[in-house]
């Protein structure tokens, strides 16, 4: 018994505008495969939208009212390339079939009228071909997943080592741990392709990016200076950056270079469509920024230098004895910044002894 018939995981979708042809096909093939049918291109596209994950073979007639079979096959090739595509046509339509083969839109064509035994054999071959390719893709995906996790682990290790070497910045490990906690799922660990995980080129690219990150953070560290020599009227500084504040924001003592890093990130949110900025006073100044149409843009590699800038902002906030929290959701972004009025008086507790294990365990939650 063939594999398709033994488990019935995947169906054959047959498309023909003639009801008798659809009925005949279902009666002839339903003993071999689950069979789905559609009476035209539009109906077939609807079936594919709903059931593509459970369809292994698409076979369509060429001549139908409105769009023709090759139109459906072209769309299927673009949107569902894993499905094996077959065109069935009369001898008078062979030019269309041959052109479709040459364009790569179909695996083969079957002429009408059908020889039922030959039709069975052709569809079993097509389904076997689909299953072999499907299993290959699953194995490749597992291999890429393992390699991806190794890559993520290497990145995390290097990042933590760099953070541990920033002796001029206070509380750097806590800042990096918070930044990793807030990364949206799927951004840091988005599934890579086989080409993107080619080891030699990847090693070069990763080393280059790591060196650039290290230079940037070292430059930031070198600009810190001693203590927190400036007092800043937080509401006035935010307003000057185009972020008028609703609420009372006290003066805070700051390390100027690091404070400007925080302002740069807050200003970046206005580009994303920030809707609200509020602040409250007390011993700790708290600023809340909400809005943003594309919350992952602050984290995404393609938005450089903002991905590195966001890490620098976390380091800046923790250096002041404060904190930074970024929460991304489909409806937008919320950023909360806390800055002590007197940061020199704040000394944060060291991370728990198992904090490193927790950072690596978080990789299990990245897709």
FIKOLDREN-580436 format. One line per 3 residues: number of its first residue (from 1); for each residue x, y, z of C-alpha. Coordinates in nm, 2 decimals, padded with zeros to 4 digits, always signed. Layout:
BEGIN
NUM	X,Y,Z; ...
***
This chain:
BEGIN
1	+00.00,+00.00,+00.00; +00.14,+00.34,-00.09; +00.23,+00.60,+00.18
4	-00.05,+00.84,+00.08; -00.31,+00.58,+00.12; -00.16,+00.44,+00.44
7	-00.20,+00.76,+00.65; -00.42,+00.99,+00.45; -00.24,+01.30,+00.57
10	-00.26,+01.49,+00.25; -00.54,+01.53,-00.01; -00.56,+01.58,-00.38
13	-00.75,+01.89,-00.49; -00.92,+01.85,-00.83; -01.05,+02.16,-01.02
16	-01.29,+02.13,-01.31; -01.60,+02.33,-01.40; -01.79,+02.02,-01.51
19	-01.98,+01.86,-01.22; -01.97,+01.52,-01.39; -01.59,+01.53,-01.42
22	-01.56,+01.62,-01.05; -01.79,+01.34,-00.95; -01.61,+01.09,-01.17
25	-01.27,+01.19,-01.03; -01.39,+01.16,-00.67; -01.53,+00.81,-00.73
28	-01.22,+00.69,-00.92; -00.96,+00.83,-00.67; -01.11,+00.85,-00.33
31	-01.00,+00.50,-00.25; -00.64,+00.61,-00.29; -00.64,+00.97,-00.14
34	-00.86,+01.21,+00.04; -01.01,+01.41,-00.25; -01.12,+01.78,-00.25
37	-01.29,+01.94,-00.55; -01.36,+02.29,-00.68; -01.56,+02.41,-00.98
40	-01.33,+02.70,-01.08; -01.02,+02.90,-01.00; -01.19,+03.13,-00.75
43	-01.34,+02.84,-00.56; -01.01,+02.65,-00.57; -00.82,+02.95,-00.43
46	-01.06,+02.95,-00.14; -01.00,+02.58,-00.07; -00.63,+02.64,-00.08
49	-00.65,+02.93,+00.16; -00.83,+02.71,+00.41; -00.67,+02.37,+00.34
52	-00.33,+02.42,+00.19; -00.15,+02.26,+00.48; -00.34,+01.94,+00.41
55	-00.31,+01.93,+00.03; -00.03,+01.74,-00.15; -00.13,+01.75,-00.51
58	-00.33,+02.01,-00.72; -00.47,+01.88,-01.05; -00.67,+02.12,-01.26
61	-00.84,+02.13,-01.60; -00.71,+02.40,-01.84; -01.03,+02.53,-02.00
64	-01.28,+02.68,-01.76; -01.50,+02.99,-01.76; -01.31,+03.29,-01.65
67	-00.96,+03.22,-01.54; -00.79,+02.91,-01.69; -00.61,+02.63,-01.52
70	-00.26,+02.78,-01.58; -00.37,+03.09,-01.40; -00.45,+02.88,-01.09
73	-00.12,+02.69,-01.12; +00.08,+03.01,-01.14; -00.08,+03.14,-00.83
76	-00.03,+02.81,-00.65; +00.34,+02.81,-00.74; +00.38,+03.16,-00.59
79	+00.17,+03.11,-00.27; +00.19,+02.73,-00.20; +00.51,+02.61,-00.38
82	+00.53,+02.28,-00.19; +00.21,+02.15,-00.35; +00.27,+01.93,-00.66
85	+00.09,+02.08,-00.95; -00.06,+01.89,-01.25; -00.25,+02.02,-01.55
88	-00.51,+01.80,-01.72; -00.61,+01.90,-02.08; -00.73,+01.78,-02.41
91	-00.49,+01.73,-02.71; -00.60,+02.07,-02.85; -00.46,+02.24,-02.55
94	-00.11,+02.08,-02.55; +00.07,+02.41,-02.63; -00.06,+02.56,-02.30
97	+00.04,+02.25,-02.11; +00.39,+02.25,-02.26; +00.43,+02.62,-02.18
100	+00.33,+02.56,-01.82; +00.59,+02.28,-01.79; +00.86,+02.50,-01.93
103	+00.77,+02.78,-01.68; +00.80,+02.54,-01.39; +00.44,+02.58,-01.30
106	+00.35,+02.21,-01.31; +00.52,+01.87,-01.26; +00.35,+01.72,-01.56
109	+00.03,+01.72,-01.76; -00.22,+01.45,-01.82; -00.42,+01.44,-02.14
112	-00.80,+01.39,-02.17; -00.98,+01.16,-02.19; -00.82,+00.99,-01.90
115	-00.70,+00.63,-01.88; -00.80,+00.56,-01.52; -00.52,+00.32,-01.45
118	-00.26,+00.57,-01.58; -00.43,+00.84,-01.38; -00.40,+00.64,-01.06
121	-00.03,+00.58,-01.14; +00.04,+00.95,-01.21; -00.12,+01.07,-00.90
124	+00.05,+00.81,-00.68; +00.38,+00.92,-00.83; +00.29,+01.29,-00.77
127	+00.19,+01.22,-00.41; +00.50,+01.02,-00.34; +00.71,+01.30,-00.48
130	+00.53,+01.55,-00.25; +00.58,+01.33,+00.05; +00.95,+01.28,-00.01
133	+01.00,+01.66,-00.05; +00.78,+01.72,+00.25; +00.99,+01.49,+00.47
136	+01.31,+01.65,+00.33; +01.18,+01.99,+00.43; +01.09,+01.87,+00.78
139	+01.44,+01.72,+00.83; +01.60,+02.04,+00.69; +01.39,+02.25,+00.93
142	+01.50,+02.04,+01.23; +01.86,+02.08,+01.12; +01.83,+02.45,+01.08
145	+01.65,+02.47,+01.42; +01.94,+02.30,+01.59; +02.20,+02.52,+01.42
148	+01.99,+02.83,+01.49; +01.98,+02.75,+01.86; +02.35,+02.71,+01.86
151	+02.39,+03.04,+01.69; +02.16,+03.21,+01.94; +02.35,+03.06,+02.22
154	+02.68,+03.19,+02.08; +02.53,+03.53,+02.04; +02.40,+03.54,+02.39
157	+02.73,+03.42,+02.53; +02.93,+03.69,+02.34; +02.68,+03.96,+02.45
160	+02.70,+03.86,+02.81; +03.08,+03.85,+02.80; +03.09,+04.20,+02.64
163	+02.85,+04.33,+02.91; +03.06,+04.18,+03.18; +03.37,+04.37,+03.05
166	+03.20,+04.71,+03.06; +03.35,+04.79,+03.40; +03.28,+05.17,+03.36
169	+02.91,+05.11,+03.35; +02.73,+05.02,+03.66; +02.49,+04.73,+03.67
172	+02.56,+04.62,+03.32; +02.46,+04.25,+03.37; +02.12,+04.35,+03.51
175	+02.07,+04.58,+03.21; +02.15,+04.31,+02.96; +01.93,+04.06,+03.14
178	+01.64,+04.31,+03.13; +01.70,+04.38,+02.76; +01.69,+04.01,+02.68
181	+01.38,+03.96,+02.88; +01.20,+04.23,+02.68; +01.29,+04.11,+02.34
184	+00.98,+04.02,+02.15; +00.95,+03.65,+02.06; +01.05,+03.58,+01.71
187	+01.26,+03.88,+01.66; +01.59,+03.77,+01.81; +01.53,+03.41,+01.71
190	+01.36,+03.44,+01.37; +01.40,+03.12,+01.17; +01.69,+03.16,+00.93
193	+01.73,+03.00,+00.59; +02.00,+02.74,+00.50; +02.19,+03.01,+00.31
196	+02.18,+03.25,+00.61; +02.33,+02.98,+00.83; +02.62,+02.89,+00.60
199	+02.89,+02.86,+00.86; +03.19,+03.03,+00.70; +03.02,+03.34,+00.58
202	+02.81,+03.35,+00.90; +03.12,+03.34,+01.12; +03.27,+03.63,+00.94
205	+02.94,+03.84,+00.95; +02.88,+03.75,+01.32; +03.24,+03.85,+01.42
208	+03.21,+04.18,+01.22; +02.88,+04.26,+01.39; +03.02,+04.17,+01.73
211	+03.32,+04.39,+01.69; +03.10,+04.68,+01.58; +02.88,+04.63,+01.88
214	+03.18,+04.61,+02.12; +03.33,+04.93,+01.97; +03.00,+05.11,+02.01
217	+02.95,+05.01,+02.37; +03.31,+05.08,+02.46; +03.28,+05.43,+02.31
220	+02.97,+05.48,+02.52; +03.15,+05.36,+02.83; +03.44,+05.59,+02.77
223	+03.21,+05.89,+02.75; +03.06,+05.82,+03.09; +03.30,+06.01,+03.30
226	+03.28,+06.03,+03.68; +02.96,+06.05,+03.87; +02.64,+06.23,+03.76
229	+02.76,+06.59,+03.71; +02.46,+06.75,+03.55; +02.11,+06.82,+03.68
232	+01.84,+06.82,+03.40; +01.49,+06.94,+03.41; +01.34,+06.63,+03.26
235	+01.01,+06.78,+03.13; +01.20,+07.06,+02.95; +01.45,+06.82,+02.79
238	+01.18,+06.59,+02.67; +00.98,+06.89,+02.53; +01.29,+07.01,+02.35
241	+01.32,+06.66,+02.19; +00.96,+06.69,+02.06; +00.80,+06.49,+02.35
244	+00.58,+06.73,+02.55; +00.50,+06.58,+02.89; +00.17,+06.55,+03.06
247	+00.25,+06.55,+03.43; +00.51,+06.66,+03.67; +00.87,+06.55,+03.60
250	+01.14,+06.65,+03.85; +01.50,+06.74,+03.79; +01.74,+06.45,+03.78
253	+02.11,+06.41,+03.81; +02.26,+06.25,+03.50; +02.57,+06.13,+03.32
256	+02.52,+06.34,+03.01; +02.63,+06.10,+02.74; +02.41,+05.82,+02.87
259	+02.11,+06.05,+02.93; +02.13,+06.16,+02.57; +02.11,+05.79,+02.47
262	+01.79,+05.76,+02.66; +01.65,+06.07,+02.49; +01.74,+05.93,+02.15
265	+01.54,+05.62,+02.21; +01.24,+05.81,+02.34; +01.26,+06.04,+02.03
268	+01.28,+05.73,+01.81; +00.93,+05.64,+01.93; +00.79,+05.95,+01.78
271	+00.90,+05.82,+01.44; +00.70,+05.50,+01.51; +00.40,+05.71,+01.60
274	+00.41,+05.76,+01.97; +00.07,+05.87,+02.11; +00.14,+05.96,+02.47
277	+00.42,+06.08,+02.70; +00.36,+06.12,+03.07; +00.59,+06.16,+03.37
280	+00.54,+06.17,+03.75; +00.77,+06.30,+04.02; +00.90,+06.19,+04.36
283	+01.23,+06.03,+04.44; +01.22,+05.85,+04.11; +01.12,+06.02,+03.78
286	+00.90,+05.79,+03.58; +00.84,+05.84,+03.21; +00.58,+05.64,+03.01
289	+00.57,+05.65,+02.63; +00.29,+05.46,+02.45; +00.20,+05.41,+02.09
292	+00.40,+05.30,+01.79; +00.27,+05.13,+01.48; +00.56,+04.89,+01.44
295	+00.68,+04.79,+01.79; +00.94,+04.54,+01.68; +01.12,+04.80,+01.48
298	+01.32,+04.90,+01.79; +01.46,+04.54,+01.81; +01.48,+04.43,+01.45
301	+01.83,+04.39,+01.31; +01.72,+04.57,+01.00; +01.65,+04.88,+01.20
304	+02.02,+04.93,+01.30; +02.15,+05.12,+01.46; +01.84,+05.13,+01.68
307	+01.87,+04.77,+01.79; +02.22,+04.84,+01.94; +02.09,+05.18,+02.05
310	+01.82,+05.02,+02.25; +02.07,+04.80,+02.43; +02.28,+05.11,+02.50
313	+01.96,+05.27,+02.65; +01.91,+04.98,+02.89; +02.27,+05.01,+03.00
316	+02.23,+05.38,+03.04; +01.91,+05.34,+03.26; +02.07,+05.08,+03.48
319	+02.39,+05.29,+03.52; +02.17,+05.56,+03.67; +02.03,+05.30,+03.91
322	+01.70,+05.31,+03.72; +01.53,+05.08,+03.48; +01.39,+05.06,+03.13
325	+01.10,+04.84,+03.02; +00.98,+04.79,+02.66; +00.67,+04.58,+02.60
328	+00.57,+04.51,+02.25; +00.22,+04.40,+02.15; +00.02,+04.39,+01.82
331	-00.16,+04.71,+01.91; +00.16,+04.91,+01.98; +00.45,+04.97,+02.21
334	+00.48,+05.08,+02.57; +00.81,+05.21,+02.71; +00.86,+05.29,+03.08
337	+01.18,+05.47,+03.20; +01.26,+05.52,+03.57; +01.54,+05.75,+03.67
340	+01.63,+05.82,+04.04; +01.66,+06.18,+04.13; +01.99,+06.10,+04.31
343	+02.14,+05.81,+04.12; +02.47,+05.82,+04.30; +02.29,+05.70,+04.61
346	+02.15,+05.39,+04.43; +02.33,+05.06,+04.44; +02.14,+04.77,+04.28
349	+02.17,+04.42,+04.41; +02.38,+04.18,+04.22; +02.19,+03.93,+04.00
352	+02.09,+03.60,+04.14; +02.34,+03.32,+04.12; +02.13,+03.14,+03.85
355	+02.07,+03.45,+03.63; +02.30,+03.31,+03.35; +02.10,+02.99,+03.34
358	+01.78,+03.18,+03.31; +01.91,+03.38,+03.01; +02.00,+03.07,+02.82
361	+01.68,+02.90,+02.91; +01.49,+03.19,+02.75; +01.62,+03.07,+02.42
364	+01.36,+02.80,+02.44; +01.09,+03.06,+02.41; +01.23,+03.22,+02.09
367	+01.08,+03.08,+01.77
***
